[in-house]
Amino acid sequence: MNLFKVSFRLGLSALASVVGLAAFAHEPRPGPNGGWKVDAGAWHAELVANATPNVIVFLFDGADQPVSAEGWSGNAILLVDGAAQRFELTPDANGQLAGVAAASVPKDVKGALQLIAPDGTTAQAKY
């Protein structure tokens, strides 16, 4: 095999590894509060749902340090029992974003959060 083919295959293998790791970084992963954590722009967002209409969103910076939700806002668009549930997220007294859906939200819900930071920066978290 010539050197070009070997170099090309090694480069292709390295690229595939990087793409695979990048894809994994965006997958929901267990969060420290019992919910699912995903990347949301420069932040991470953990969605905690427990089969009640109430949901809580814990925010983290890029280094996974907790961020207060004071000054943040957002919307949740979650698929519950085959129907889209859209509701507002607002800061609660504990420093997280909280919202109430029209129906009970299961732990493994699919959907997205639209988040707005205090400086007006927006981010989206997909579950």
C-alpha positions in Angstrom: 0.0 0.0 0.0 1.4 3.4 -0.8 2.0 6.1 1.7 -0.8 8.3 0.3 -3.4 5.6 0.9 -2.2 4.9 4.5 -2.2 8.7 5.3 -5.6 9.1 3.8 -7.1 6.2 5.8 -5.5 7.4 9.1 -6.8 10.9 8.5 -10.3 9.5 7.7 -10.2 7.4 10.9 -9.2 10.4 13.0 -11.9 12.5 11.5 -14.5 9.8 12.2 -13.4 9.7 15.8 -13.7 13.4 16.3 -17.2 13.5 14.6 -18.3 10.6 16.8 -17.2 12.4 20.0 -18.8 15.6 18.9 -22.1 13.8 18.2 -21.9 12.1 21.7 -21.4 15.5 23.4 -24.8 16.6 22.2 -26.7 13.5 23.4 -28.8 13.8 26.5 -26.8 12.6 29.5 -27.9 12.1 33.2 -27.7 15.3 35.2 -26.9 15.7 38.9 -30.5 16.5 39.7 -32.1 13.4 38.2 -33.0 14.9 34.8 -31.4 14.9 31.4 -28.6 17.4 30.6 -27.8 18.6 27.1 -25.7 21.3 25.5 -27.5 24.7 25.0 -25.2 27.1 23.3 -22.5 28.1 25.7 -24.4 26.5 28.6 -25.8 23.2 29.6 -29.5 22.7 30.6 -30.8 19.9 32.7 -34.5 19.2 32.3 -36.1 17.5 35.3 -39.6 16.1 34.8 -41.2 13.6 37.1 -44.7 12.7 35.7 -46.3 15.8 37.1 -47.1 19.0 35.1 -44.2 20.8 36.9 -40.7 20.9 35.3 -37.5 22.4 36.5 -34.5 23.4 34.4 -31.1 23.6 36.0 -28.6 25.8 34.2 -24.8 25.2 34.0 -21.9 27.1 32.4 -19.5 25.5 29.9 -17.4 24.1 32.8 -20.6 22.4 34.3 -20.8 24.9 37.2 -24.3 25.8 38.3 -25.7 29.1 37.0 -28.5 31.0 38.7 -31.6 31.4 36.5 -32.1 35.0 37.9 -32.8 37.2 34.8 -33.3 34.2 32.5 -36.5 33.3 30.7 -37.6 30.7 28.2 -40.2 28.4 26.7 -40.6 24.7 26.7 -42.0 22.8 23.8 -42.4 19.2 24.8 -44.2 16.3 23.2 -46.6 14.8 25.9 -49.0 12.0 24.9 -48.6 12.8 21.2 -49.4 16.5 21.6 -47.1 19.5 21.8 -47.2 21.2 25.2 -45.8 24.8 25.0 -45.4 26.7 28.3 -43.3 29.5 29.7 -40.2 29.0 31.9 -39.5 31.6 34.6 -37.0 31.8 37.5 -38.1 30.3 40.7 -37.1 31.1 44.3 -34.4 28.4 44.2 -32.5 29.9 41.3 -33.8 27.5 38.6 -36.2 27.9 35.7 -39.6 26.4 36.3 -42.7 25.9 34.3 -46.1 24.1 34.4 -47.4 22.1 31.5 -51.1 21.4 30.8 -50.4 17.7 31.3 -48.1 15.5 33.3 -44.6 15.4 31.8 -42.7 12.1 31.8 -39.1 11.9 32.7 -38.0 10.8 29.2 -39.9 13.5 27.4 -38.8 14.7 23.9 -38.8 18.3 22.9 -36.9 21.5 23.1 -36.2 24.5 25.4 -35.8 28.0 24.1 -33.6 29.9 26.6 -32.9 33.6 26.9 -29.9 34.7 29.1 -30.0 38.0 31.0 -27.8 39.6 28.3 -30.3 38.7 25.6 -28.2 35.7 24.2 -30.5 32.9 23.1 -29.9 29.1 23.2 -31.8 26.0 22.4 -31.7 22.7 24.3 -33.0 19.6 22.5 -34.1 16.5 24.3 
